[in-house]
């Protein structure tokens, strides 16, 4: 390996998502191992000024595709731009965040380039000149080491699975003109939920399950607010129509890895555990002492969540002054 490593970033409203810095840091560790340069790729509209932040995490070069068609994250345009940035950088390894957009870009890049891909990785290393990625399988029951043969090797890393480590890089910004004339899909309208912390980016996630008994999530929302966290929901709660699909945590929802995960009235089905197993500290609140979640938590409270959660919220508010 000698071509170096390319790390793709992701922005929302002109600001880097945390996964961007995690991707760059992961790419830097690989680049240091193989002795090649680290290149960061930034795509969007009006992002040239923001792009320089990538050097704070070790980027030697920063390729910027600044185009109006990339403003709203229109996927076909992003794929076309990403392919051209890969061609420009000619990397041995491509690192990208395993977000909703990142997964699409990684999969379609793999198909276009005939390149090997490991999705949802929780660790990446280089052994004997070959990329080895660790990823969960069978709903998180096992961790598999996957060896990638071919170039470029594409790894999509799970948000919050890797640490973003500051490391000064040269950060030479280079504007890249991308040809998007072949893109036939036009974005007509985009609706965004505002005022909510993205589940996969949150340091704290407070989730309500079937034990909530209905769509009144005020106690969960209050705790999440005081902890500066995000609100999640189990699949059963979403299926009941109590919360939107965007809040679902689990194998068929979003995979989260916060520093603190509070499960309120969540039984702990294997499908749900697969979506939050990487959480650093898990607190479970459930009145059923036999709930499977208690076998997977760090701290458990057997009691009525509607009595416990407001009490915790009140104590946190006192501590915060």
C-alpha positions as CSV (number, residue, x, y, z in Angstrom):
1,X,0.0,0.0,0.0
2,X,1.4,3.4,-0.9
3,X,-1.4,5.6,-2.3
4,X,-2.6,6.7,1.2
5,X,-6.1,7.0,2.7
6,X,-9.2,9.0,1.8
7,X,-11.7,10.0,4.5
8,X,-15.1,11.2,3.5
9,X,-16.8,13.8,5.7
10,X,-20.4,14.7,6.1
11,X,-21.9,18.1,6.8
12,X,-25.3,19.3,8.0
13,X,-26.3,22.9,7.5
14,X,-22.6,23.7,6.7
15,X,-21.2,22.1,9.9
16,X,-19.3,18.9,10.2
17,X,-21.0,16.0,11.9
18,X,-19.0,14.3,14.6
19,X,-18.7,11.2,12.5
20,X,-16.6,13.2,10.1
21,X,-13.8,13.7,12.6
22,X,-14.1,10.1,13.7
23,X,-13.6,9.1,10.0
24,X,-10.6,11.3,9.6
25,X,-9.0,10.0,12.9
26,X,-9.6,6.4,11.8
27,X,-8.1,7.2,8.4
28,X,-5.0,8.8,10.0
29,X,-4.3,5.7,12.1
30,X,-4.4,3.7,8.9
31,X,-2.3,6.2,7.0
32,X,0.4,6.2,9.7
33,X,0.5,2.5,9.5
34,X,0.9,2.2,5.8
35,X,3.1,5.3,5.5
36,X,0.9,7.2,3.1
37,X,-0.8,10.6,3.0
38,X,-4.2,11.3,4.6
39,X,-6.7,13.1,2.3
40,X,-10.0,14.4,3.5
41,X,-12.9,14.8,1.1
42,X,-15.5,17.5,1.7
43,X,-18.7,17.7,-0.4
44,X,-21.4,20.4,-0.4
45,X,-22.2,24.0,-1.4
46,X,-20.4,26.9,0.2
47,X,-18.2,24.5,2.2
48,X,-14.7,25.8,1.3
49,X,-14.3,27.9,4.4
50,X,-15.5,25.1,6.7
51,X,-13.3,22.5,5.0
52,X,-10.1,23.6,6.7
53,X,-11.3,22.2,10.0
54,X,-10.3,18.7,8.7
55,X,-6.6,19.6,9.2
56,X,-7.3,19.7,13.0
57,X,-7.6,15.9,12.9
58,X,-4.5,15.2,10.8
59,X,-5.6,15.7,7.1
60,X,-2.6,16.4,4.9
61,X,-4.7,17.4,1.9
62,X,-8.4,18.4,1.8
63,X,-10.2,17.9,-1.5
64,X,-13.3,20.2,-1.7
65,X,-16.1,19.5,-4.1
66,X,-18.1,22.8,-3.8
67,X,-21.2,22.6,-6.1
68,X,-24.7,23.9,-5.7
69,X,-26.1,20.4,-6.6
70,X,-24.5,19.0,-3.5
71,X,-26.1,21.5,-1.2
72,X,-29.0,19.4,0.1
73,X,-27.2,16.0,0.1
74,X,-28.9,14.8,-3.1
75,X,-27.6,11.3,-3.2
76,X,-27.0,10.7,-6.9
77,X,-25.0,14.0,-7.1
78,X,-23.0,13.0,-4.0
79,X,-22.2,9.5,-5.5
80,X,-21.0,11.1,-8.7
81,X,-18.9,13.6,-6.8
82,X,-17.5,10.9,-4.5
83,X,-16.4,8.7,-7.4
84,X,-14.6,11.6,-8.9
85,X,-12.9,12.4,-5.6
86,X,-11.7,8.8,-5.3
87,X,-10.3,9.0,-8.8
88,X,-8.5,12.2,-7.9
89,X,-7.0,10.9,-4.7
90,X,-6.3,7.3,-5.9
91,X,-6.3,5.9,-2.3
92,X,-5.5,2.4,-1.1
93,X,-8.2,2.8,1.6
94,X,-11.5,4.8,1.8
95,X,-13.0,5.5,5.2
96,X,-16.6,6.8,5.5
97,X,-19.1,7.1,8.3
98,X,-21.8,4.4,8.4
99,X,-24.6,6.9,8.5
100,X,-27.7,6.8,6.3
101,X,-26.0,8.7,3.6
102,X,-22.6,7.1,4.2
103,X,-24.0,3.6,3.8
104,X,-25.5,4.5,0.4
105,X,-22.3,6.2,-0.8
106,X,-20.1,3.3,0.4
107,X,-22.3,0.6,-1.2
108,X,-22.6,2.4,-4.5
109,X,-18.9,3.3,-4.6
110,X,-18.1,-0.4,-4.0
111,X,-20.3,-1.4,-6.9
112,X,-18.9,1.2,-9.3
113,X,-15.3,0.5,-8.5
114,X,-15.5,-3.3,-7.9
115,X,-14.0,-2.6,-4.6
116,X,-14.2,-4.6,-1.3
117,X,-16.5,-3.1,1.4
118,X,-16.9,-3.7,5.1
119,X,-20.0,-2.0,6.6
120,X,-20.7,-0.8,10.1
121,X,-17.2,-1.4,11.4
122,X,-16.3,-0.9,15.0
123,X,-12.5,-1.3,14.6
124,X,-10.1,-1.2,11.7
125,X,-6.4,-2.2,11.5
126,X,-3.7,-3.1,9.0
127,X,-2.1,-6.5,9.2
128,X,0.7,-7.5,6.8
129,X,-0.3,-4.8,4.4
130,X,-3.9,-5.8,4.4
131,X,-6.9,-4.0,5.9
132,X,-8.8,-5.9,8.5
133,X,-12.1,-4.6,9.7
134,X,-14.1,-5.7,12.8
135,X,-17.8,-5.7,12.4
136,X,-20.9,-7.1,14.3
137,X,-22.7,-10.0,12.7
138,X,-25.9,-11.9,13.6
139,X,-27.6,-9.0,15.3
140,X,-24.5,-8.1,17.3
141,X,-24.1,-11.6,18.8
142,X,-20.6,-12.0,17.4
143,X,-17.8,-9.7,16.1
144,X,-16.2,-10.8,12.9
145,X,-12.8,-9.8,11.5
146,X,-13.1,-9.2,7.8
147,X,-10.0,-9.0,5.6
148,X,-10.4,-6.8,2.5
149,X,-8.6,-7.8,-0.6
150,X,-8.4,-5.3,-3.5
151,X,-8.0,-1.5,-3.9
152,X,-9.4,0.7,-2.7
153,X,-10.6,-1.1,0.4
154,X,-13.7,0.7,1.6
155,X,-14.6,0.7,5.3
156,X,-17.8,2.3,6.7
157,X,-17.3,2.9,10.4
158,X,-20.1,2.9,13.0
159,X,-20.8,6.4,14.5
160,X,-19.2,6.8,17.9
161,X,-17.3,3.5,17.7
162,X,-14.0,5.3,17.0
163,X,-12.6,8.2,18.9
164,X,-12.0,11.5,17.2
165,X,-8.4,12.5,18.1
166,X,-7.0,15.9,17.4
167,X,-3.8,15.8,15.3
168,X,-2.5,18.7,13.4
169,X,-2.1,18.1,9.6
170,X,-0.8,20.3,6.8
171,X,-4.4,20.7,5.7
172,X,-3.7,21.9,2.1
173,X,-7.1,22.8,0.7
174,X,-7.6,21.9,-3.0
175,X,-10.8,22.8,-4.9
176,X,-11.9,20.0,-7.2
177,X,-14.2,20.7,-10.1
178,X,-16.8,17.8,-10.3
179,X,-18.9,17.0,-13.4
180,X,-22.5,16.4,-12.3
181,X,-24.0,16.7,-15.8
182,X,-25.0,13.0,-15.8
183,X,-27.1,13.3,-12.7
184,X,-30.7,12.9,-13.7
185,X,-32.4,13.1,-10.3
186,X,-33.4,16.5,-9.1
187,X,-34.3,17.4,-5.5
188,X,-37.8,18.9,-5.4
189,X,-38.3,19.4,-1.6
190,X,-36.5,18.5,1.6
191,X,-38.1,18.5,5.0
192,X,-35.9,18.4,8.1
193,X,-36.8,17.9,11.7
194,X,-35.4,20.8,13.7
195,X,-34.5,21.2,17.3
196,X,-33.7,17.5,17.7
197,X,-30.4,15.9,18.5
198,X,-29.5,13.2,16.0
199,X,-29.7,9.8,17.7
200,X,-26.5,8.5,16.2
201,X,-24.6,11.7,17.2
202,X,-25.9,12.0,20.8
203,X,-23.8,11.5,23.9
204,X,-26.9,10.6,25.8
205,X,-29.9,8.6,24.5
206,X,-33.1,8.1,26.6
207,X,-35.3,5.4,25.1
208,X,-38.9,4.6,25.8
209,X,-40.3,1.2,25.1
210,X,-43.7,-0.7,25.3
211,X,-43.7,0.1,29.1
212,X,-44.5,3.7,28.2
213,X,-48.1,2.5,27.6
214,X,-48.9,5.2,25.1
215,X,-47.6,8.2,23.1
216,X,-47.1,10.4,26.1
217,X,-43.3,10.5,26.2
218,X,-43.1,13.7,28.3
219,X,-41.2,12.0,31.2
220,X,-38.6,10.6,28.8
221,X,-38.3,13.9,26.9
222,X,-37.8,15.8,30.1
223,X,-34.9,13.5,31.2
224,X,-33.4,13.7,27.7
225,X,-33.6,17.5,27.7
226,X,-31.9,17.9,31.1
227,X,-29.2,15.5,30.1
228,X,-28.7,17.3,26.7
229,X,-29.6,14.0,25.0
230,X,-31.8,12.5,22.3
231,X,-35.0,10.6,22.6
232,X,-35.2,7.0,21.2
233,X,-37.9,4.4,21.0
234,X,-38.1,0.6,20.8
235,X,-39.6,-1.0,17.7
236,X,-42.7,-2.0,19.6
237,X,-43.3,1.6,20.5
238,X,-42.8,2.7,16.9
239,X,-45.1,-0.1,15.7
240,X,-47.8,1.2,18.0
241,X,-47.5,4.6,16.4
242,X,-46.3,6.3,19.6
243,X,-43.0,7.6,18.1
244,X,-41.8,8.2,14.5
245,X,-39.6,5.7,12.7
246,X,-36.7,8.1,12.9
247,X,-36.6,7.5,16.7
248,X,-36.3,3.8,16.5
249,X,-33.3,2.1,18.0
250,X,-32.5,-1.4,17.1
251,X,-31.5,-3.9,14.4
252,X,-34.1,-2.5,12.0
253,X,-33.7,1.1,13.3
254,X,-30.7,3.2,14.2
255,X,-27.6,1.9,15.8
256,X,-26.4,4.1,18.6
257,X,-23.3,4.1,20.8
258,X,-23.7,7.0,23.3
259,X,-21.7,7.4,26.5
260,X,-25.0,6.9,28.4
261,X,-28.1,4.9,27.3
262,X,-31.2,5.0,29.5
263,X,-33.8,2.3,28.7
264,X,-37.2,3.2,30.1
265,X,-39.8,0.4,29.9
266,X,-37.7,-1.5,27.3
267,X,-37.8,-5.2,27.7
268,X,-34.5,-5.8,25.9
269,X,-35.3,-8.0,22.9
270,X,-32.2,-9.1,20.9
271,X,-33.2,-6.9,18.0
272,X,-33.1,-3.8,20.3
273,X,-29.9,-4.8,22.0
274,X,-28.2,-5.0,18.6
275,X,-28.9,-1.3,18.2
276,X,-27.4,-0.1,21.5
277,X,-24.9,-2.8,22.5
278,X,-21.9,-0.4,22.0
279,X,-23.3,2.1,24.5
280,X,-20.6,2.8,27.2
281,X,-23.0,2.9,30.2
282,X,-26.5,1.4,30.1
283,X,-29.2,2.2,32.7
284,X,-32.4,0.1,32.7
285,X,-35.6,1.1,34.4
286,X,-38.4,-1.6,34.2
287,X,-40.9,-2.9,36.7
288,X,-40.4,-6.4,35.4
289,X,-37.4,-7.9,37.3
290,X,-37.1,-10.7,34.6
291,X,-36.8,-8.3,31.7
292,X,-33.8,-9.3,29.5
293,X,-32.5,-5.8,29.5
294,X,-31.3,-6.3,33.1
295,X,-28.8,-8.9,31.9
296,X,-27.2,-6.3,29.6
297,X,-27.2,-3.1,31.7
298,X,-24.6,-1.6,34.0
299,X,-27.2,-0.3,36.4
300,X,-30.8,-1.5,36.8
301,X,-33.8,-0.2,38.6
302,X,-36.8,-2.4,39.2
303,X,-39.6,0.0,39.6
304,X,-42.3,2.0,37.8
305,X,-40.6,4.3,35.3
306,X,-43.2,7.0,35.8
307,X,-42.1,7.3,39.4
308,X,-38.4,6.8,38.8
309,X,-37.7,8.9,35.7
310,X,-39.2,12.2,37.0
311,X,-37.2,11.7,40.3
312,X,-34.0,11.3,38.3
313,X,-34.8,14.3,36.2
314,X,-35.3,16.4,39.4
315,X,-32.0,15.3,40.9
316,X,-30.1,16.1,37.7
317,X,-31.7,19.5,37.6
318,X,-30.5,20.1,41.2
319,X,-27.0,19.0,40.3
320,X,-27.0,21.4,37.4
321,X,-28.0,24.2,39.6
